[in-house]
Amino acid sequence: MQTVAAALTMVRDDAFFLKAWLRHYGEMFGRENCYIVNHGRGEEVAKLAEGCNIIGIPGDPHPNFDMKRWRMLNNFVQGLRCYYDHVVVGDVDELVVVDPSDGRDLLGYLKDQSKRQMITPLGLEVIHRIDQEPEVITEHILGPRRHVRLAPHYSKPCIVSHGAKIARGGHFTQYDKLNAPDELYLFHLKFCDFSEYASVMNARNQVTQDVGVSIQDASIGRHWFAEARGEDRAVFDAFAELKMQDDFDLGWVRKRMHRSWEPRGETGFYHFKRPSYDAQFILPERFNGVI
């Protein structure tokens, strides 16, 4: 008999986000069902993730880092599927949440889901409105941070119970059906705290400097490179310019995802259009403390 769910991520340092990931998945699924690829075999990662399944790998810089990473994660996911009904896979700063109005946590939700499918939560980016949210994050992120913006790039097919291949970055799969339930969200935390953002970006810029190749020659996201970073304060100040929306009904976004669902050229992958939205929302209070 298979266990309901496992969570899988890969991390190099990033203690702030790893703590949130462990609090979310470790407490819900049990640390024995959490799998962490420790890139570079960091001692702090190993200490924080005690009780989880820690897979240490070399941390040497490589220009095709993201390609290698997702090739490995794909294989890990399919191996874990032999023992789990569902595997939640993604970056350490991405957390899948069930709307509290549903009444189930993610584990309870997955117990009720059929196998052999891919599930795509709606992507929301938690943004730190530094003009309105002075509170320091000490434990839970939602509460001190209430503002989010639509992030179609993070509407990822990250709950896996099918053998379909996942593309680099986790954005697409070779599964031809889109399942984007109304009650599921993926919260991307990169911008949830100004000071933490600067610290993480400093570390990522150092990685690409160590690799020693250009943006054009590397299979690493542009945002890892110092020349694509921009000025940190300006990035966060700009969040105030996003148009505030009156309600949190996002069914129209999922309808657009379904309407634009199609093959991604001749790659064998499927995708939906991912437009930029000039919009921000205040999360309903029911989300406070969920992550």
C-alpha positions in Angstrom: 0.0 0.0 0.0 1.4 3.4 -1.0 1.7 6.4 1.2 -0.4 9.4 0.2 2.2 12.1 -0.5 5.9 13.1 -0.5 7.5 16.5 -1.0 10.7 17.0 -3.0 13.0 20.0 -3.4 16.6 20.9 -4.1 18.4 23.6 -2.1 21.7 25.2 -1.7 21.8 27.2 1.6 18.6 29.4 1.5 17.9 28.8 5.2 15.0 31.2 5.3 13.0 29.5 2.6 14.0 26.0 3.8 12.7 26.7 7.2 9.3 27.7 5.7 9.4 24.6 3.4 10.1 22.3 6.4 7.4 23.9 8.5 4.9 23.6 5.7 5.6 20.1 4.3 7.4 18.6 7.2 4.6 19.2 9.7 1.9 18.2 7.2 3.4 15.2 5.5 5.9 14.2 8.2 9.6 14.7 7.8 10.0 11.1 6.9 8.1 11.9 3.7 10.2 14.9 2.7 13.1 14.6 0.3 15.7 17.3 0.1 18.6 17.4 -2.4 21.4 19.2 -0.6 23.3 20.8 -3.4 26.8 21.3 -2.1 26.2 19.2 1.1 25.7 22.3 3.2 26.0 21.7 6.9 23.2 24.2 7.8 20.8 22.4 5.3 21.6 19.1 6.9 21.0 20.4 10.4 17.7 22.2 9.6 16.4 19.2 7.6 17.2 16.6 10.3 14.6 13.8 10.1 14.0 14.3 6.4 15.6 12.2 3.6 18.7 14.3 2.7 20.5 13.5 -0.6 23.8 15.2 -0.7 25.3 16.0 -4.1 28.4 18.0 -5.2 28.1 21.7 -5.4 30.5 22.5 -8.2 29.2 25.4 -10.4 28.0 24.4 -13.9 26.6 26.4 -16.8 23.8 23.9 -17.4 22.8 23.8 -13.7 19.1 24.1 -14.3 19.0 21.4 -17.0 20.9 19.0 -14.8 18.8 19.8 -11.8 15.5 19.0 -13.5 16.8 15.9 -15.2 17.7 14.6 -11.7 14.4 15.8 -10.1 12.4 14.2 -12.9 14.1 10.9 -12.2 13.6 11.3 -8.4 9.9 12.0 -8.9 9.3 9.0 -10.9 11.1 6.8 -8.4 9.1 8.2 -5.5 5.9 7.5 -7.4 6.6 3.8 -6.9 5.9 4.4 -3.2 3.7 7.5 -3.0 0.3 8.3 -4.6 1.4 12.0 -5.2 4.7 13.8 -5.2 4.9 17.6 -4.8 8.0 18.9 -6.5 9.3 22.4 -6.8 11.8 25.0 -5.7 12.3 25.6 -2.0 10.6 29.0 -2.2 7.4 27.5 -3.7 4.7 26.2 -1.4 1.3 24.6 -2.4 -1.6 25.6 -0.3 -5.3 24.6 -0.2 -7.7 27.5 0.3 -8.6 27.4 4.0 -12.2 27.8 3.1 -12.0 24.2 1.7 -11.6 22.8 5.2 -8.8 20.4 4.2 -5.1 20.8 4.4 -3.0 19.6 1.5 -2.5 16.1 2.8 -6.2 15.7 3.3 -6.9 17.2 -0.1 -4.5 14.7 -1.8 -6.1 11.8 0.0 -9.2 12.5 -2.0 -7.5 12.9 -5.4 -7.3 10.2 -8.1 -3.9 8.9 -9.3 -2.3 9.2 -12.8 -2.7 12.9 -13.2 -0.9 16.2 -13.0 -2.3 19.0 -10.8 -1.6 22.7 -11.4 -2.2 25.1 -8.6 -2.7 28.8 -9.5 0.6 30.7 -9.0 0.6 33.8 -6.7 3.7 35.7 -5.8 3.8 37.0 -2.2 5.1 40.6 -2.4 6.5 42.7 0.4 4.8 46.1 0.4 7.6 47.8 2.2 5.5 51.0 2.4 2.8 49.2 4.4 4.3 46.1 6.0 7.1 47.0 8.4 6.7 43.8 10.5 9.6 41.4 10.5 8.9 37.8 9.6 9.8 35.6 12.6 7.8 32.5 11.9 4.7 32.5 9.6 5.0 34.5 6.4 1.3 35.1 5.6 0.0 37.5 8.2 3.0 39.8 8.2 2.7 39.7 4.4 -0.8 39.9 2.9 -0.2 41.2 -0.6 0.1 39.0 -3.6 0.3 39.5 -7.4 -0.7 37.1 -10.1 2.2 34.9 -11.3 1.2 32.8 -14.3 4.9 31.7 -14.6 4.4 29.9 -11.2 1.2 28.1 -12.1 3.2 24.9 -12.3 2.1 21.3 -12.8 3.9 20.4 -9.5 1.7 17.7 -8.0 2.6 14.6 -9.8 1.0 11.2 -9.9 1.7 10.4 -13.6 4.7 9.3 -15.5 4.8 12.4 -17.7 8.1 14.2 -18.1 8.4 17.7 -16.4 10.3 20.4 -18.4 13.2 22.4 -17.0 12.0 24.8 -14.4 8.9 22.7 -13.7 6.7 24.9 -15.9 5.4 22.4 -18.4 4.8 18.6 -18.7 4.1 16.1 -21.4 0.6 15.5 -20.0 -2.2 16.6 -22.3 -4.8 17.6 -19.7 -4.9 20.7 -17.5 -6.2 20.2 -14.0 -6.2 23.5 -12.1 -8.6 23.2 -9.2 -10.2 26.3 -7.8 -9.0 25.6 -4.2 -5.3 25.2 -5.0 -2.6 27.9 -5.0 1.2 27.9 -5.3 2.7 30.7 -3.3 6.1 31.9 -4.7 8.0 33.5 -1.8 11.0 35.1 -3.6 9.7 38.7 -2.9 8.1 38.1 0.5 10.8 40.0 2.4 13.1 42.8 1.1 16.1 42.0 3.2 15.9 38.3 2.5 15.6 39.0 -1.2 18.8 40.9 -1.2 20.7 38.2 0.6 19.5 35.4 -1.7 20.3 37.4 -4.8 23.8 38.1 -3.6 24.3 34.4 -3.2 22.9 33.6 -6.6 24.9 36.3 -8.3 28.0 34.7 -6.8 27.0 31.3 -8.3 26.8 32.7 -11.8 30.1 34.6 -11.3 31.7 31.3 -10.3 30.3 29.6 -13.4 32.0 32.2 -15.5 29.7 32.3 -18.6 27.2 34.7 -20.0 23.4 34.7 -19.8 23.2 33.4 -23.4 25.6 30.5 -22.7 24.1 29.2 -19.5 21.0 27.0 -18.7 20.4 29.1 -15.6 17.5 31.6 -15.1 18.4 35.2 -16.1 17.4 36.4 -12.6 20.6 34.6 -11.3 22.8 37.0 -13.1 23.9 40.4 -11.6 23.4 42.3 -14.9 19.7 41.2 -15.0 19.1 42.0 -11.3 18.2 45.7 -11.3 18.2 47.8 -8.2 16.6 46.0 -5.2 14.8 48.9 -3.6 13.3 49.9 -6.9 12.0 46.4 -7.5 10.0 46.5 -4.2 8.9 50.2 -4.5 7.3 49.2 -7.8 4.9 46.8 -6.1 2.9 49.9 -4.9 2.1 50.7 -8.5 0.3 47.5 -9.2 -3.5 48.0 -9.5 -5.3 46.9 -6.3 -8.2 44.6 -7.0 -11.4 44.6 -5.0 -11.9 40.9 -4.5 -10.1 37.6 -4.5 -12.2 35.6 -6.9 -9.6 34.3 -9.4 -11.8 31.9 -11.3 -11.4 34.0 -14.4 -7.6 33.4 -14.4 -8.1 29.6 -14.5 -10.7 30.0 -17.3 -8.1 31.8 -19.4 -5.5 29.0 -18.6 -8.0 26.4 -20.0 -8.9 28.5 -23.0 -5.3 28.9 -24.1 -4.2 25.3 -23.3 -2.3 23.8 -26.3 0.8 21.8 -27.3 4.0 23.7 -26.9 5.2 23.5 -30.5 6.6 20.1 -31.4 8.3 19.5 -28.0 5.7 17.1 -26.7 5.0 19.4 -23.8 1.7 21.3 -23.2 1.2 24.9 -21.9 -1.1 27.8 -21.5 -0.5 31.5 -22.2 1.2 33.3 -19.3 0.5 37.0 -19.7 1.7 39.7 -17.3 -1.0 41.1 -15.1 -0.8 44.6 -13.6 -2.7 43.6 -10.5 -2.3 42.9 -6.8 -4.6 41.5 -4.2 -4.9 41.5 -0.4 -5.2 37.9 0.8 -8.3 37.2 2.8 -7.6 36.8 6.5 -8.4 33.1 6.4 -4.9 32.6 4.8 -3.1 34.1 7.8 -0.6 31.6 9.2 -1.1 29.0 6.5 2.6 29.4 5.6 
